[in-house]
Amino acid sequence: MSAVPDRRLNAFRADLADIRLRDVVDAAAYVMGEPAAIVAPVSNIHAKPDRASECVSQSLYGETVRVFEKQDGWRWIQCDADGYVGYIEAENMSDSQAEPTHIVTVPRTFLYDGADLRYRVEARLSMGSRLKINGEAETRGTRYAMTHDGFAVIASHVAPVDHLEKDYVAVAGRFLETPYLWGGRSGFGLDCSGLVQLAMAMAGLNAPRDTDMQAAGVGDTVDPGSDYGALRRGDLVFWKGHVAIMRDSETILHASGHTMLVTVEPLAAAVSRIAHLYGPPTGFRRPKFQ
C-alpha cells in the first residue's frame, strides 16, 4: 500500500479532496479549487476552521491560494507559494486581486492613505507582501510608490516582484530581535522554519514550510566535521523540531524559543543548551545557489 500523502501539503479529507488527488486518496467528492488572493496584511492559517485552533503558518498580503471549500466564514485552502494546506478566515481573502508588480523588501513597512507619512496608516505590511504599483509621488523629498487602489508605500521599501536578494543570511539578519511566534512567517513574528523560508524566498531559494520538510529537502546534506568546523555561512543546522542558520563558521542566527526572539548565539553554546532538552543536532544541510 502506498504511503498516505502528507496532509500539510495535500488537501484531502474523507468528505472532500483536491481533484488532483483523485487517484491517490479516497474521498466522497473531489473539487478543482478556485483561485483567491490574501487581502489581509498577515493571515493566520489554522489547523481547523476555528480561531482557537493551532496557527500552523501564515499567508502575506498579495499572496495567492487555491480554495477548496467555503463554509461558515472560513476557507479551506492550499497556498500557491509553498503548497501548505489549512483554514483561513474568509474576510482575509478576495476572489479577485490585481496582478502584483512589486514586493516589500524591508522587514516591515506602512501602507498609507496617500503620499504623505502624516496620513493615516491603512495597513502594516511584512517583507514578502505583494502590491500592484502604478505610479510614484513625492512629498517633502520622500518618494512614494502608489498602489493601483490609491494607497502609498515608501518607494525604497519595495522592488519589482522579480527582485532577488544576493545573500539570504543577510536577509535573515534584518529580522534580529523580531519576536518568536509559533506558525509565524512575517516581519511581525517568526518561528524558526518561517525565518528560513522567508529569507530564502527573498533570494530565490525554495524552502518548504516546516522544519522536518526543510531537513529532508533543502539543498544537500553536509558533513559538519569535527567540532562543526566544516560548517560555513548559510548552512542549516537541525535539531528535533528546530532549525538555525549558520551566520559564520561559529555562530547561528535563528528564531529562538529560548529568547523568544530572532537572535544570534555561538553554535557551541546552542548545542550545549539544546542538548538538555532535545539532544544533539540531527542534521546539516547546505542550500544550493547561495
C-alpha positions as CSV (number, residue, x, y, z in Angstrom):
1,M,0.0,0.0,0.0
2,S,1.3,3.4,-0.9
3,A,2.1,5.9,1.9
4,V,-0.6,8.4,2.9
5,P,0.2,11.8,1.4
6,D,1.4,14.5,3.8
7,R,-1.8,16.3,4.8
8,R,0.2,19.5,5.3
9,L,0.9,19.6,1.6
10,N,-2.1,17.7,0.1
11,A,-5.7,18.9,0.5
12,F,-7.8,15.8,1.4
13,R,-10.4,14.8,3.9
14,A,-12.9,11.9,4.0
15,D,-15.6,14.1,2.6
16,L,-13.6,16.3,0.2
17,A,-10.3,16.4,-1.7
18,D,-8.3,18.2,-4.3
19,I,-9.2,16.7,-7.7
20,R,-5.5,16.2,-8.4
21,L,-5.5,13.5,-5.7
22,R,-8.4,11.5,-7.2
23,D,-6.1,8.5,-8.0
24,V,-4.2,8.9,-4.7
25,V,-6.8,9.2,-1.9
26,D,-10.4,8.2,-1.3
27,A,-12.9,11.0,-0.7
28,A,-16.6,11.4,-1.1
29,A,-16.1,14.3,-3.5
30,Y,-13.3,16.0,-5.4
31,V,-13.1,19.6,-6.4
32,M,-10.8,21.6,-8.7
33,G,-10.5,24.5,-6.3
34,E,-10.8,28.2,-7.1
35,P,-8.1,30.9,-7.1
36,A,-8.1,33.7,-4.5
37,A,-5.7,36.2,-3.0
38,I,-4.9,37.3,0.5
39,V,-6.0,40.9,1.3
40,A,-5.2,41.0,5.0
41,P,-1.7,42.2,5.9
42,V,-1.0,38.8,7.6
43,S,-3.5,36.0,7.6
44,N,-3.2,33.1,10.0
45,I,-3.5,29.6,8.6
46,H,-5.2,27.4,11.1
47,A,-5.3,23.6,11.5
48,K,-9.1,23.8,11.9
49,P,-11.8,26.3,11.0
50,D,-11.6,27.8,14.4
51,R,-9.6,30.8,15.7
52,A,-8.7,28.8,18.8
53,S,-7.1,26.1,16.8
54,E,-3.4,25.9,16.2
55,C,-1.9,28.5,13.8
56,V,0.3,26.3,11.6
57,S,1.5,29.0,9.2
58,Q,0.7,32.4,7.7
59,S,0.0,34.0,4.3
60,L,1.0,37.5,3.4
61,Y,-0.8,40.3,1.6
62,G,-1.0,39.7,-2.1
63,E,-0.1,36.0,-1.9
64,T,-2.4,33.6,-3.7
65,V,-4.1,30.4,-2.7
66,R,-6.5,27.8,-4.1
67,V,-9.8,27.5,-2.3
68,F,-11.4,24.0,-1.9
69,E,-14.3,24.8,0.4
70,K,-16.3,27.9,1.6
71,Q,-18.2,27.4,4.8
72,D,-19.2,29.4,7.9
73,G,-16.8,32.3,7.4
74,W,-13.8,30.1,6.6
75,R,-12.0,28.9,3.6
76,W,-10.1,25.6,3.2
77,I,-7.1,26.5,1.1
78,Q,-3.7,25.5,-0.2
79,C,-1.0,28.2,-0.6
80,D,0.4,28.6,-4.1
81,A,3.8,29.6,-2.8
82,D,4.7,26.5,-0.7
83,G,1.7,24.1,-1.0
84,Y,0.7,24.4,2.6
85,V,-2.9,23.4,3.4
86,G,-5.1,24.9,6.2
87,Y,-8.0,27.1,7.0
88,I,-8.2,30.9,6.6
89,E,-10.9,33.3,7.7
90,A,-13.0,34.4,4.6
91,E,-12.7,38.1,5.4
92,N,-8.9,37.9,4.8
93,M,-9.3,36.8,1.2
94,S,-10.7,38.0,-2.1
95,D,-11.8,36.1,-5.2
96,S,-10.0,38.6,-7.3
97,Q,-6.8,40.6,-6.9
98,A,-4.7,42.9,-9.1
99,E,-1.6,41.2,-10.5
100,P,1.2,42.3,-8.2
101,T,4.1,44.2,-9.7
102,H,6.2,44.8,-6.6
103,I,7.3,43.1,-3.4
104,V,8.1,44.5,0.0
105,T,11.8,44.1,0.7
106,V,12.2,45.5,4.2
107,P,11.1,43.6,7.3
108,R,8.1,45.9,8.0
109,T,6.5,48.9,6.3
110,F,3.4,51.0,6.3
111,L,0.7,51.4,3.6
112,Y,-0.6,55.0,3.9
113,D,-3.8,56.5,2.7
114,G,-1.8,58.8,0.4
115,A,1.7,60.0,-0.4
116,D,2.4,61.6,3.0
117,L,3.9,60.0,6.1
118,R,1.5,62.1,8.2
119,Y,-1.5,60.4,6.6
120,R,-3.4,57.5,8.3
121,V,-1.8,54.1,8.1
122,E,-4.1,51.8,6.2
123,A,-2.1,48.6,6.9
124,R,1.2,47.3,8.2
125,L,2.9,45.1,5.8
126,S,5.7,42.4,6.1
127,M,8.6,41.7,3.9
128,G,7.3,39.4,1.1
129,S,3.9,41.2,0.7
130,R,2.9,41.9,-2.9
131,L,1.5,45.1,-4.3
132,K,0.4,46.4,-7.7
133,I,2.2,49.7,-8.2
134,N,1.1,52.0,-11.0
135,G,2.8,55.3,-10.2
136,E,5.0,57.4,-7.9
137,A,4.7,60.6,-6.0
138,E,7.0,62.8,-3.9
139,T,6.2,64.7,-0.7
140,R,8.8,66.9,1.1
141,G,11.6,65.0,-0.6
142,T,10.3,61.5,0.2
143,R,9.4,59.2,-2.7
144,Y,6.3,57.1,-2.5
145,A,5.2,54.2,-4.7
146,M,1.4,54.4,-5.4
147,T,-0.7,51.4,-5.5
148,H,-3.5,50.8,-8.1
149,D,-6.1,51.4,-5.4
150,G,-4.7,54.8,-4.2
151,F,-2.6,53.9,-1.3
152,A,1.1,54.7,-0.8
153,V,4.2,52.9,0.4
154,I,7.8,54.3,0.8
155,A,9.3,53.7,-2.6
156,S,12.6,52.4,-1.3
157,H,10.7,49.7,0.7
158,V,9.6,47.9,-2.4
159,A,11.1,46.4,-5.5
160,P,9.8,44.7,-8.7
161,V,8.5,41.2,-8.0
162,D,11.4,39.6,-9.8
163,H,13.9,41.2,-7.4
164,L,16.2,38.8,-5.8
165,E,18.5,39.4,-2.8
166,K,22.1,38.2,-3.1
167,D,22.5,36.8,0.4
168,Y,19.7,35.1,2.2
169,V,21.7,35.1,5.5
170,A,21.9,38.9,5.3
171,V,18.1,39.0,4.8
172,A,17.5,36.8,7.8
173,G,19.8,39.1,9.8
174,R,17.4,42.0,9.2
175,F,14.9,40.3,11.5
176,L,17.1,40.3,14.6
177,E,15.0,40.9,17.7
178,T,11.8,40.2,15.9
179,P,9.5,38.3,18.3
180,Y,9.3,34.5,18.1
181,L,5.8,33.4,17.0
182,W,4.7,29.8,16.6
183,G,3.5,29.5,13.0
184,G,4.8,32.9,12.1
185,R,6.4,33.8,8.8
186,S,6.1,37.6,8.7
187,G,8.1,40.5,9.9
188,F,5.8,40.8,12.9
189,G,6.7,37.4,14.2
190,L,8.6,34.3,13.1
191,D,9.2,30.7,14.0
192,C,12.5,29.0,13.2
193,S,11.4,27.5,9.9
194,G,9.4,30.6,8.9
195,L,12.6,32.7,9.2
196,V,14.4,30.3,6.9
197,Q,11.6,30.1,4.4
198,L,11.0,33.8,4.2
199,A,14.7,34.8,4.0
200,M,15.4,32.1,1.3
201,A,12.3,33.1,-0.7
202,M,13.6,36.7,-1.0
203,A,16.8,35.3,-2.5
204,G,15.0,33.0,-4.9
205,L,15.6,29.8,-2.9
206,N,12.7,27.5,-2.3
207,A,12.3,26.1,1.1
208,P,9.3,24.2,2.4
209,R,7.4,25.4,5.4
210,D,8.2,23.1,8.3
211,T,11.5,22.1,9.9
212,D,11.2,18.4,9.1
213,M,10.5,19.3,5.4
214,Q,13.5,21.5,5.3
215,A,15.7,18.9,6.9
216,A,14.6,16.4,4.3
217,G,14.7,18.6,1.2
218,V,16.7,21.9,1.3
219,G,20.0,21.7,-0.7
220,D,22.4,18.9,0.1
221,T,23.4,17.2,3.3
222,V,26.8,18.3,4.6
223,D,29.4,16.8,6.9
224,P,29.9,19.3,9.7
225,G,33.4,18.0,10.5
226,S,34.9,17.6,14.0
227,D,33.5,20.2,16.4
228,Y,31.4,21.5,13.5
229,G,34.5,23.1,11.9
230,A,33.4,22.4,8.3
231,L,30.2,24.4,8.5
232,R,30.1,27.7,6.7
233,R,27.8,30.8,6.3
234,G,24.4,29.8,5.1
235,D,24.5,26.2,6.2
236,L,21.4,24.9,8.1
237,V,21.7,23.1,11.5
238,F,18.8,21.0,12.5
239,W,17.6,19.7,15.9
240,K,14.4,17.8,16.6
241,G,11.8,20.5,15.7
242,H,14.3,23.3,15.3
243,V,16.5,24.9,12.6
244,A,19.2,27.5,12.7
245,I,21.2,29.3,10.0
246,M,25.0,29.5,10.2
247,R,25.8,33.2,10.3
248,D,29.5,32.4,10.1
249,S,31.7,29.5,11.0
250,E,31.0,29.8,14.7
251,T,27.6,31.5,15.3
252,I,24.0,30.8,14.4
253,L,21.1,33.0,13.6
254,H,17.6,31.7,14.5
255,A,14.1,32.3,15.8
256,S,14.7,31.0,19.2
257,G,12.0,29.7,21.6
258,H,14.6,30.2,24.4
259,T,14.9,34.0,24.0
260,M,11.5,34.3,22.2
261,L,13.3,36.5,19.6
262,V,15.3,36.1,16.4
263,T,18.7,36.0,17.9
264,V,22.4,35.3,17.3
265,E,24.4,32.9,19.6
266,P,27.5,30.7,19.4
267,L,26.8,27.3,17.8
268,A,28.6,25.6,20.6
269,A,26.5,27.3,23.3
270,A,23.3,26.4,21.4
271,V,24.3,22.8,21.0
272,S,25.1,22.5,24.8
273,R,21.9,24.3,25.8
274,I,19.5,22.4,23.5
275,A,21.1,19.0,24.3
276,H,19.5,19.0,27.7
277,L,16.0,19.1,26.1
278,Y,16.2,17.7,22.6
279,G,19.6,16.1,22.2
280,P,22.3,16.9,19.7
281,P,21.8,18.3,16.2
282,T,20.1,15.8,13.9
283,G,21.4,17.0,10.6
284,F,23.1,19.7,8.5
285,R,22.3,20.9,5.0
286,R,23.8,23.4,2.6
287,P,21.3,25.3,0.4
288,K,22.1,25.3,-3.3
289,F,22.9,28.5,-5.2
290,Q,23.8,30.6,-2.2
